[in-house]
Amino acid sequence: MENNKLKIYFRHGAAMILALLILISCGSIAFAVDTEPEKDHIFAAYPGDKLPLYDGGFVDVDEGAIFAVITRDRNYLVTWFDDGRLILRDLKNDREALLSEDCTSLVDVRDGGLLYTNGEGNSYRVLFENASRLNLGKTLKMKLAENSMSLLYADAYDNVLALPENEKEPTVLSVWDREISIDAISDNGELAVWTEIKGGKSSICMSDSGKKTVLTELDSKYCGTWVQFSADEKLMLVASNYSDRMWLKQSGKMLKHVYLGDEAWHDDFYCDEGSVENFNAEDIDYVYASGEAELYNNVLRLRMNGHVKPILEEVLLCGIAGGRILYLTEDDLYAATIKEGEISGEKKLSDNASLARISPDGEYACYFEDLDDSVGRLVCCSLKDGNCVTVAENAAGLSKHYFEVSPDGKSIFFYKDAKYIENMEEYAELWMWSRDDKEVKLIDQEVIIGSLSSGLVEGVERDNFSYVKYLGTDAEGNIIGTFMYYDGETTVIDDEIIYG
């Protein structure tokens, strides 16, 4: 097979954070999925392909394009041509604008705008509403907010800068030396977090409306900084895998330094109903976090005043949703009610469980039993009546990314008959189980595990996602596949791509 296709890189990851992100740089494309069930992820495609619209229609990708990107809201199409042109098309009003004649990298795309770099090495922020373009100069690292065009970036002159979406001039937050990690910025651009690294040490820094605060200094260049906002971004939580402290910032209130007693474990922050990022600050009275313990983790309850209390010790937290908590103690799986910082009604679901997770609505627990050599029985158990159903007897279960619950909690996606290929990748049969009718449906065979549009990590739509079907390898050892789209039926997006 000829090696004439761009590589497509699919990212596995959490929530983390994950995000409505396309990272397109140096000839690679990374796909991520929207975690809101009513919104579809952003698509990228190649000349001759079609990009799906919400009304069931498609828009064609022009010949001569390197690739095209459609925004999550389906209002704009961005096309990067092989002659360097970057063109914005307003699909609602059928208008076009030439953004650049020498684009060398399309860095990031949101519903409201994009970032790109030109042949001179300068980066630009474009706002779609009026096609306005702002020259950011030579930048080294950039991070957009999750739902806006507010930007945090480090330039080539050792500055850390914040540029809110509605501003035309950035604010210098800090001057750094040696290394820098750009971590997060809020949608309104007021709150930002970054990490300055020098001499084997790191400083986690925060800015509130342009005022810099050093949260902590660590004796390690590996800081593991992670940030989570509430849905309205009036609450920000900051933690590090290398610190026994975390930081809580509420809108209009003083920053709180919280002593955990344990080093933070990189995971979601939860409230009673689910992940903090899905709820407004006014609805959050308690936050739950994981801290490292001797063998497993401790689940910690945080009040908004900064008071911390362990509520579970030496467990693996599997998730909190809909007022229920799911956790493992070695092989024993338990579910309980959690409300206002207290746990009650603990019930044992299994004595041989692993890789457990709770459905987004908190109604069901999904987990493996009798897992042996990465194959086991996949089970779905109602947390209301305790009724458990075997989804599949021989499902692949190397990690919990090998199955996923849809955002509406009504479907489980899983793999069977996994086989290894090059570069530690695997392909397998992809199946979907519906909890409404208890039926199992084969989506496709020889699907590359991890190639789903969400990487099987929080957000696979029940009838709307893409994946790569394994074809083979070329003479250079590249994995070759067919890029597929599923919306109840399978459609070929691209006959042949290189999967990396």
N, C-alpha and C positions, 0 to 999 in steps of 0.2 A: 504493500500500500504506500502511496506517495505521502510524504510528510509535508502536506501543503495546507494544513488547518491550524488555526490558533488553538492554543491549549485552553481548556476550561478547568478552572480550579474550583472545587466545591469545598466550603468551609464547614467543619463540624464545630459546634460551640454552643454555649449557653447564653444564655442571656443576657445572655446575656447579652446577654445580654445580649445580643445580640441584636438584631437591629435591622432597620430597613436600609440595607447597605448594598451598594455595588461598588467594589473596589476594582478599578480597571487601570492597570498600570503595567508598562513594560510587556505588553502583549498577553497579559493574563487577565482573566475575569473571575471574580468571586461573587457567588450568589448568596443572598441571605433572604429570609422570609419574614414577612410581617407577622407579629404575634397576635394581631387583632383578627378574630375569625371572620369578620365581615369584609376584610380587605385582603387583596391578593398581593403576592410578592411582585417585585419588579422583574421584568424579563429583559434579556439581551439576546440578540439574534444576529444572523449573518445574511449577506445578500441572497435574495430569492426566498428567504424565509418569511413567515408571517408572525406578527405579534398579536396576542389575544386582547380583545376589548371586553368590557363587562357586559355589553349587550349581546354577546355571542358572536360578534363580527371579528374581523382581523384587519390589521394594517400591514401593508407590504414593506419590506426592507429594500431600499433602493440598490440597484447595481452600482458597483464602485465603492460601496461602503465597506469599511473594516468591520464594523458592527453597528447596531442601533440599540437604543435603550428606551423603554417606555416607562413613564412614571407610575407609581402605585395607584394614583387616582385616575390614570389613563387620559389625562388632559394634555400631556406633552410627549413628543417623540424627539429624541436626540440622536442624530446620526453623525458618526465620525467616518470621513471618507479617506481613501488611501492617498489622496493628494494633499491631506492636511486640513481640509475644510471641516468645520464643526457647525452643523446646522440644527437650529431649534425649530420645531414645527408645533404650532398651537393647533391641536386636533379639534377643539371646540369651535374655534373661529376660523379655521382653515387659513392660517397665516404662517409665514416662515421668516426666520431671521438668521443671517450669517453671523455666528459668534466669533469665529476665528478662521484664518486661512492657513495657519501653521500649527495646528494642535498636535502635540506629541504624546499626550497622556490625558485621558478622561479619568479624573481621580475619584469623584464621588457624585452621586445623584440623589436628590430629594424631590418631593412634589413641588417645592417652591424654587428650586434652582440647582446649580451644579458647580463643581470645581474642575478646572482643567489647567494644564501646563502647556506653554508654547515652546517654539524652537529656541528661544533665547533663555529658557529655563525659568521664566517668570510664571507665577501661578495667578489665576484669576477666579474671582467669585462672580457668578452670573445669577441674577434674580429673574425668574421667568416672567413675572407680572408685566415688567416693562423692558425686558431684555437688557437691563442695565449691567454693566461690566465694571468690576473694580480690580485694579492691578495690585496684587499683594506683594509683588517683588519675588525674590528668590526665597522659597520656603523649604524647610527640611522635613517637617512633620506637621500634619494637619488633622484636626478632628472636628467633624460637624456635630451639632446637637442631634438628638434622635428624631425630632419632628419639626425642625426649622433650619434655616440657613445660618444660624449663629455659629461662629467658628472660633476655635482655639488652635493656635499654631505657633511653631517655632521657626524663626527666619534664619537666614544665613549670617546674620549679624549678632547672634546669640541672644535675641530677644524672645520672650514668651508674650504673645499678644492675644487679646480677645477682641472679636468683632461681632457684636450683636447684629441680628438680621436687619434691624431698622436703622443701623448706623453706617456711615460712609467712611469713617476714620477709626482704625483700631486703637485700643488702649494697651500700652506696654505694662505688663503685670510684673515682669521679673527679667533679670539678666542672668543667663546661665553659662556654665562652663563644662566642657567635656561631653557629658551625655544628658539626654533629656527624654522623658516619656510623657506624651500628651494623653491624658486619661479621660477627661469628660468635661463637657460644658452644658449648662442648662439651656432650654429652648429660648429663654429670654436673654441669654448671654450674661446674666448677672453673676452666676456661680460657676466656678471653674476649678478643676483639680489637675495638677501635673506633678511629676516627680523629677527632681534634679539629682543627678548621679555624678559623684566625683570621688576619686581616691578610694574606691571600694566601699563607699558609704552613699546612702541615698536620703534625700529630704523630700517628704510628701508635703506639697504646698497646696493651699486653697486661696482663691480670691473671691471676695464678696463685694460686688460693685466696684471692682478695681483695687480693693485693699487686700494686700497679700498677707497671709498667715502661714507660718511653717507649722504644720500639724505635729510632725515628729521627725526625728533623725534616727536612721537605722544603721547598724554596723554591717550592712550588706548592700551590694549593688543590685541584688535581686529583691525587689520590694513587693511584688505581687499586689499592687494597688488596685482596688476595685471600688466602683461607685454605683450607687443605685438611687434613682429619684422616685418619688411618688408620682402618680399619674398627672397631678396638677403642678408638680415640681416645686411645691411649697415645703417639701421635706427632702433633704439629701442625706444619704448615709455613705460614709467612707470607711473602708477597712483595708488591712494589709495582712497577707499570709505570714508576715514576719514580725507582726506586732501584737501585743496583748491588749491593745487599745483600739477603739474605733471612735468615729466622730459623727455627731448628729447635728444637723443644721436645719432649723425651722425658720420659715419666712418671718422676718421681723423680730426674731429672737436671737439671743446670744448662742454662739457655738458651744456645744457640750462635748467635753472629752469623757469618754466612757471607758472605764477599766473593766475588761472582760474577765481577767483572771486566767484566760487561756488565749493562745494565738488563734486568730480568726480562721475559720475554714471557708474557702472560697465557695460560696453557695448563694442562693437567693436569700434576701431578707424577706420575711413573711409577716403578715398580720393575720388576724383570725380567719379572714375569708380567702387568703391567697397571697400571691406575690405582692409586695409593697408597690411595685411599679404599675399595678392595675387599679389602685385605689387612691382617692384624694387624701391629702394630709389630715383634713378634718375628721375623716372616718377611721383614722388609725390612732388607737389609744396605746397599743402595745406592739412592739416589734420583736420578732423571734429570729435569733441568729445561731449559727453553729460555732462552737469553739473546740479546738483540739483537746482531747483527753488522752489517757494513757494508751488505750487501744483503739477506741472509736472517737466519738464526739460527745460533747455536752450541748444540750439545747438550752439556750439562754433567753430569758425574758427581759426585755428592755422597756422601761417606762419612758415617757417623753421627758421626764425630769432627769434622765440619765441613770436612774437606779437599775441595777442588774441583779437578777436572781436565776440560778440554775433550776430548770423545771424537769429535766430529764438528764441522766448521766450515763455515759458509756453506751450510746446508741448511734445508729446511722439514720439520720433524718431523711425520709423519703419524700417529704412534701407536706404542705398544709394548704387546704382548699375547702371552701364552703363550711368552715367551722369544724373541720376534722383534721387530725394529724395522723400521719402514717410513719412508722419507724420500725427498724430492725434491731434486735439484740442478738448478735451472732446469727443463727438461722431462724429465729423466732420472729414472726411478723405480727405487729400489733397496730390496731386502729383505736382512736379515742376521740372524744369531743374536746375541743379547745375553745374557750371563751373567756375573754377579759383576763388572760394570763393564767388561767387555771385549766388543768386537764382532768377529765372525768370519764367514766364509762369505758375504761380500757377493755378491749376485747382482742383475744388472740385469734389470728386468721390462719396461721400456718406455722408448723414447726420445722419446715425445710424450704424456706423461701429465700430468694435472692433477686437483685435487680428490680426492686419494687418501685412503683410510682403511683401517685394518686391522680385521678382524672381532674381536669380543670374545674369541674363543677363540684368536686368533693363527694360525688355519689358512689364512685367505684374505686377499688384498688386493683392494679394489674401487676403481676409478678410471675417469676419462674419458680417452679418446684422441681426437685430432683435434677438439678442442673449438673450434667456430667459431660466433660469434654466439649463444652460450649453448646450443648444441645439439651433441651429440657421441655417440660410441660408448661405452656403459657396459660395462666389462669386469670379470669376476671371475676372479682368478688364484689357483690353489692354491700355497701357499708350501711345501708338502711335495714335490710332483712337478713344479711349474712349469707345469702344464696350465692354459691360459687359455681362458675361454669368453666369448663376446659375449652380454651380457644383453639389450641393446637397441641398435639402430643409431642412433636419433634421440631420445635421452633429453634432457630439459631439464637444463642444468647451469650455472646462473648462479652457484651457490655449492655447497659440499659439503652444505648443508642440503637440497639437492634430491634426495638419496637417503640411505637409512639402512639399516644392517644390524641385524637383530633381535638381541636379547640372546643368543639361543642360536646366533647366527652362521649360521643355516640359511636365512634369507630376506633378500632385498633389496627395499626399497620405493623406487619411483622415479616420476618424472612424465614425461609426453610431451605434446607439442602445447600448450605453455603460451601463454596469452593474457593481456594486461594488462587490468585493470579500474580502478576508481577508487582514488585514494590509493596508487598504486604497488603495489597488490595484484595477484596473478595467480591464475588458475585453470587447471587442466589435468586430463588423465587421470591417475588414480592406478593404478599397476601393482604387482604383487608377483611376484618371481621366487624359486623354490625351488631351492636348490643340490642337494637330494637327487634330485629327478626332472628338474631343468633345465627345468621348465615355467613359462610366464609366464601370469599371471592378471590380468585387468582388474578392479580393485576397484570403481571408479566413474568417471564422467565429470564434468567441471566442478567438481572439488574445489579449494577455495581453498588455494593453496600456503601452508604454515605453519599450517594450521588443525588438523592432526592433534593428538591429545591430547598428543603429545610434541614437536610442532613439527618432527618428523623429526630430533630431536636426541637420540640415545642413549636407547633404551628403548621403541620401538614394539614392542608385543607381536605375535607372528606372527598371532594370530587374536583380537586384543582391543584395539581402540582406537576413538576417535571422531574425527569430522571434520565440516567444514561444506561442503555442496554449494551452489554459487553459483546464485542465482535471478535476481538483477538488482539495480537500485538504486531507491530511492524518490525522491520529489520533493525531499527535502532532501539527496540525494547519498549517503545511507547505503547500505552494501552489505547486501543481504538474502540470507539463505541458509537451508537446511534443516539442522538439527543431526542428524547421523547416528551410528550405532553399528555397528561391524563386529566380528563374532565368527565369521567363516566365512560369514555371511550379513549383508546390510545391513538395519538396522532404523531407522526414523525415531524420534528422541527428541523433537524439536520441529519442527513444520511450518515455522515461520517465526521467525527470530531476526535481530537486527541484528548484523552482524559488524563489529568496529572494530579 
